[in-house]
Amino acid sequence: MFYVYILKSKKDNTLYKGFTENLKKRFVKHNSGEGSIYSSTKKPYELIWYCAFANKRKALKFERYLKHGSGYAFTNRHFI
């Protein structure tokens, strides 16, 4: 499975949107500071939403949507 997820920083309430094939492992990495450079400064995180996809291409396309343009409004309206 392929996962698109949204994390919320407990430090400053900012959101991080990402993609992974192993959600548990990636969540642990984010909270240990081994995630991206951006996310390491915002830890700790809570997982506020995720979606599982069987198709990698569709998952990546949806992650890209959430990170750009109308995906911001969609995130705020439906997931926050």
C-alpha positions in Angstrom: 0.0 0.0 0.0 1.0 3.6 -0.5 0.0 6.3 2.0 -0.6 10.0 1.8 -0.7 11.6 5.2 -1.0 14.9 7.1 0.9 15.6 10.3 0.3 18.5 12.7 3.1 19.9 14.6 2.5 20.1 18.3 5.1 22.9 18.5 3.4 25.4 16.2 0.3 23.7 14.7 1.8 23.8 11.1 0.9 20.9 8.8 3.2 18.6 7.0 1.9 16.6 4.0 3.7 13.5 2.8 3.8 10.2 1.0 5.3 6.9 2.1 5.0 3.1 1.7 5.5 2.5 5.4 3.4 4.9 7.5 4.4 3.7 11.0 8.1 3.9 10.1 7.8 7.3 8.5 5.9 8.7 11.5 8.6 7.5 13.9 11.2 9.1 11.7 9.4 12.5 11.6 9.2 12.5 15.4 12.8 11.5 15.9 14.0 14.3 13.6 15.1 12.0 10.8 12.3 13.1 8.5 12.8 16.0 6.1 14.9 19.1 7.2 11.6 21.1 7.4 9.8 18.6 9.6 12.8 18.1 12.0 12.4 21.6 13.2 8.7 21.2 13.9 8.6 18.0 16.0 6.8 16.5 17.8 3.9 15.6 15.5 0.5 14.0 15.7 -1.0 12.1 12.7 -4.3 13.8 11.9 -5.2 12.1 8.6 -4.0 9.4 6.2 -5.3 7.6 3.1 -4.1 4.3 1.7 -3.8 3.8 -2.0 -3.2 0.6 -4.0 -1.7 2.6 -6.9 1.5 4.5 -6.3 1.0 7.0 -9.1 -2.5 8.0 -7.8 -1.1 8.4 -4.3 1.7 10.7 -5.5 -0.7 12.7 -7.6 -3.0 13.2 -4.6 -0.1 14.3 -2.4 1.0 16.8 -5.0 -2.6 18.1 -5.1 -2.7 18.6 -1.3 0.6 20.6 -1.4 -0.5 23.0 -4.2 -3.3 25.4 -5.1 -6.8 24.3 -4.3 -5.4 21.4 -2.2 -4.7 23.8 0.6 -8.3 24.8 0.8 -9.4 21.2 0.5 -7.2 20.2 3.4 -8.5 23.0 5.6 -12.1 22.3 4.7 -12.1 18.5 5.1 -9.2 17.4 7.3 -8.6 20.2 9.9 
